[in-house]
Amino acid sequence: MKTYTPAVILRPFIKAYKIIESRDERINRVVPNTSFAIAFRFRGQISYITETGKTALPAATFSGLRKSVRLINYAAQTAALIVQFEETGVSAFFRQPLQALFEESISLDNFFPSSEISIVEERLAKATNDLATIAIVEQFLYSKLDHNKPDKLVSEAIARIHSNHGIIKINDLAQSLYISNDAFEKRFRKVVGATPKQFSSIVKIKTIIDQNPAPSTFTEIALEHGYYDQPHFNKDFKLFTGQTPTEFFKSGQYW
């Protein structure tokens, strides 16, 4: 996987581009993230692995935030470009409400004309290198950019959630921003695509993962991050990663 920085004009909205190429068939464990993503597949086939088998994904897939792990199968000779948005960046490109996309991945042509998506897909198939691939996607994204100013209140709320590692009472957060709980949740969901509580839960587990704790400290880590005991922590962690903490940190393979 190769990571690229967006053009300057798109950096306030897009965190990074990732190009994934699989020579052989592979399965990637994708843990939840705090922002939306678009996957443009320009070669091969990508599928979600579910309990009932594989579910093929569209060539251009728009994915919301999640609280649970995804197993993604890349067929041999598959390539895709992933657009990873900033946490408040996705709403600059989409005027439709995004909160219904929590835990969902759907075709991008639900939001933009299928004829436009087809043109992007055709151009991507002919691109000869990574920079050409990125340029095609950036041209499309720039054409959809709405230059409205970001919601500063939501941006401040996100910053406070991160600074507290996801351990924060949403009622207290709303009060500190001088806004009612209902109004705060509505604005937050519109921009982020998740409730403040859902977002905080993702931040909390991701913070623990980034610490890469030793197994002997799991109980201490659980208590430090607001869990009553390790069993409650283990339950949330397994939903998030698909593995127990011991299994997950031993494997060391995730995105």
C-alpha positions as a printed Julia matrix, in Angstrom:
255×3 Matrix{Float64}:
   0.0     0.0     0.0
   1.28    3.44   -0.97
   0.09    6.7     0.61
  -0.04   10.08   -1.14
  -0.79   13.62    0.04
  -3.67   15.49   -1.64
  -3.26   18.66   -3.67
  -3.04   21.78   -1.51
  -6.56   22.99   -2.33
  -8.04   19.66   -1.2
  -5.99   19.15    1.98
  -8.54   20.78    4.3
 -11.01   18.08    3.23
  -8.97   14.99    2.31
  -6.46   13.33    4.62
  -4.73   11.02    2.17
  -4.93    8.79   -0.88
  -3.94    5.15   -0.57
  -3.23    2.95   -3.57
  -3.58   -0.75   -2.95
  -2.34   -3.35   -5.42
  -2.58   -7.1    -4.81
  -0.59   -9.43   -7.01
  -2.11  -12.43   -5.24
  -5.47  -12.85   -3.54
  -5.46  -11.39   -0.03
  -7.78  -10.55    2.86
  -7.39   -7.24    4.69
  -8.72   -6.65    8.18
 -10.03   -3.06    8.19
 -10.8    -1.65   11.63
 -13.2     1.31   12.04
 -11.95    4.79   11.34
 -13.21    8.26   12.22
 -13.86    9.47    8.67
 -15.57    8.53    5.42
 -13.79    6.89    2.5
 -14.32    6.31   -1.21
 -12.74    3.33   -2.95
 -12.19    3.53   -6.71
 -11.39    0.04   -8.01
  -9.66    0.23  -11.39
  -8.58   -3.39  -11.78
  -9.73   -6.77  -10.5
 -12.44   -7.42   -7.9
 -13.01   -6.41   -4.26
 -15.51   -8.12   -1.97
 -16.63   -7.98    1.62
 -16.39  -11.27    3.47
 -19.52  -11.99    5.51
 -20.82  -14.98    7.43
 -22.65  -16.12    4.3
 -19.78  -15.64    1.84
 -18.46  -12.84   -0.36
 -20.34   -9.7    -1.4
 -18.83   -7.99   -4.42
 -18.41   -4.22   -4.12
 -19.15   -1.66   -6.85
 -16.21   -0.17   -8.73
 -16.76    3.11   -6.85
 -17.83    2.55   -3.24
 -18.67    5.2    -0.63
 -18.26    4.02    2.98
 -19.46    5.63    6.18
 -18.11    5.3     9.68
 -18.4     1.93   11.4
 -18.18    0.46   14.88
 -17.23   -3.03   13.68
 -14.42   -4.62   11.68
 -14.62   -5.38    7.96
 -12.83   -8.23    6.21
 -12.13   -7.26    2.62
 -11.07   -9.74   -0.06
  -8.86   -8.5    -2.86
  -8.79  -10.89   -5.81
  -5.48  -11.51   -7.54
  -4.37   -8.65   -9.81
  -6.64   -6.11   -8.12
  -5.88   -2.41   -7.69
  -7.79    0.41   -6.03
  -7.38    4.0    -4.9
  -8.82    4.88   -1.49
  -9.78    8.47   -0.71
  -9.63    9.0     3.05
 -11.46   12.17    4.04
 -10.73   14.44    6.95
 -13.25   14.0     9.73
 -15.16   17.16    8.8
 -14.17   17.1     5.14
 -16.7    14.79    3.54
 -19.62   17.21    3.87
 -17.83   19.63    1.52
 -18.52   17.23   -1.37
 -21.93   15.81   -0.49
 -25.08   17.84    0.05
 -27.17   14.8     0.98
 -27.57   13.76    4.64
 -24.79   11.31    5.5
 -25.87   10.02    8.91
 -27.78    7.12    7.34
 -24.48    5.72    6.07
 -23.22    4.64    9.49
 -22.13    1.0     9.07
 -22.94    1.2     5.33
 -21.01    1.01    2.06
 -22.9     1.84   -1.12
 -22.24    2.66   -4.75
 -21.08    6.21   -5.37
 -23.66    6.58   -8.14
 -26.28    6.96   -5.41
 -24.87   10.46   -4.97
 -23.54   11.48   -8.37
 -24.74   10.71  -11.92
 -23.71    7.22  -13.03
 -22.5     8.69  -16.33
 -19.93   10.8   -14.46
 -18.77    7.84  -12.39
 -18.42    5.73  -15.54
 -16.17    8.36  -17.12
 -13.91    8.36  -14.05
 -13.76    4.55  -14.1
 -12.87    4.5   -17.81
 -10.1     7.06  -17.32
  -8.71    5.2   -14.3
  -8.51    1.98  -16.3
  -6.23    3.78  -18.79
  -4.0     5.53  -16.24
  -0.36    4.48  -16.54
   0.96    5.4   -13.07
  -0.07    6.41   -9.55
   0.16   10.16  -10.15
  -2.07    9.92  -13.22
  -4.56    7.86  -11.21
  -4.63   10.43   -8.41
  -4.97   13.33  -10.87
  -8.1    11.76  -12.39
  -9.73   11.32   -8.98
  -8.72   14.78   -7.8
 -10.22   16.37  -10.89
 -13.51   14.62  -10.15
 -13.46   15.56   -6.46
 -12.62   19.18   -7.16
 -15.61   19.41   -9.5
 -17.82   18.39   -6.56
 -16.25   20.67   -3.97
 -18.61   23.05   -2.19
 -16.65   25.99   -0.8
 -18.91   26.54    2.2
 -17.03   27.19    5.42
 -16.68   24.22    7.83
 -18.78   24.01   10.97
 -16.38   25.39   13.6
 -18.48   24.1    16.49
 -18.29   20.52   15.21
 -14.57   20.9    14.52
 -14.04   22.06   18.11
 -16.11   19.16   19.43
 -13.98   16.68   17.46
 -10.79   18.26   18.8
 -12.05   17.92   22.38
 -13.09   14.3    21.86
  -9.6    13.5    20.56
  -7.85   15.4    23.35
  -9.82   13.31   25.85
  -9.1    10.06   23.95
 -12.83    9.5    23.45
 -13.52    9.48   27.19
 -15.99   12.32   27.46
 -19.6    12.83   28.5
 -21.56   14.09   25.51
 -23.91   16.15   27.69
 -20.94   17.94   29.25
 -19.4    18.47   25.82
 -22.58   20.06   24.47
 -22.89   22.31   27.5
 -19.28   23.45   27.16
 -20.05   24.47   23.57
 -23.2    26.35   24.66
 -25.61   24.28   22.6
 -28.48   21.95   23.48
 -27.92   18.2    23.26
 -30.42   17.73   20.44
 -29.07   20.59   18.33
 -25.5    19.45   18.93
 -26.18   15.86   17.88
 -28.02   17.0    14.75
 -25.14   19.25   13.63
 -22.52   16.65   14.5
 -24.25   13.84   12.59
 -24.75   16.07    9.55
 -21.03   16.83    9.29
 -19.41   13.64   10.61
 -21.93   10.93    9.67
 -22.14    9.52   13.21
 -23.44   10.6    16.59
 -20.96   12.15   19.05
 -21.23    8.99   21.18
 -20.5     6.68   18.23
 -17.56    8.86   17.18
 -16.16    8.94   20.72
 -16.34    5.15   20.95
 -14.26    4.8    17.79
 -11.7     7.31   19.06
 -11.44    5.47   22.39
 -10.64    2.07   20.86
  -8.3     3.55   18.24
  -6.41    5.31   21.04
  -5.91    1.99   22.8
  -4.76    0.32   19.58
  -2.23    3.1    18.96
  -0.78    2.49   22.42
  -0.05   -1.14   21.48
  -0.31   -2.23   25.13
   1.23   -5.38   26.56
  -1.24   -8.15   27.52
  -0.33   -7.77   31.17
  -1.74   -4.21   31.13
  -5.13   -4.91   29.48
  -7.09   -4.64   32.74
  -5.36   -1.39   33.65
  -5.93   -0.02   30.13
  -9.62   -0.96   30.3
 -10.12    0.89   33.59
  -8.17    3.93   32.39
 -10.46    4.21   29.37
 -13.72    4.15   31.24
 -14.61    0.45   31.27
 -15.97   -1.12   34.44
 -13.9    -4.26   33.94
 -11.9    -6.15   31.33
 -14.81   -8.33   30.07
 -16.69   -5.19   28.95
 -13.53   -3.93   27.28
 -12.95   -7.3    25.58
 -16.5    -7.29   24.19
 -16.16   -3.83   22.61
 -12.67   -4.59   21.37
 -13.75   -7.79   19.63
 -16.65   -6.0    17.93
 -14.22   -3.33   16.76
 -11.46   -5.66   15.53
 -13.03   -9.11   15.22
 -10.43  -10.46   17.65
  -9.68  -10.49   21.35
  -7.05   -7.98   22.46
  -4.46  -10.77   22.79
  -5.19  -12.13   19.32
  -5.23   -8.71   17.72
  -1.94   -7.38   19.09
  -0.24  -10.71   18.46
  -1.25  -10.73   14.78
  -0.23   -7.12   14.11
  -2.08   -7.11   10.77
  -4.78   -4.52   10.26
  -5.56   -1.3     8.4
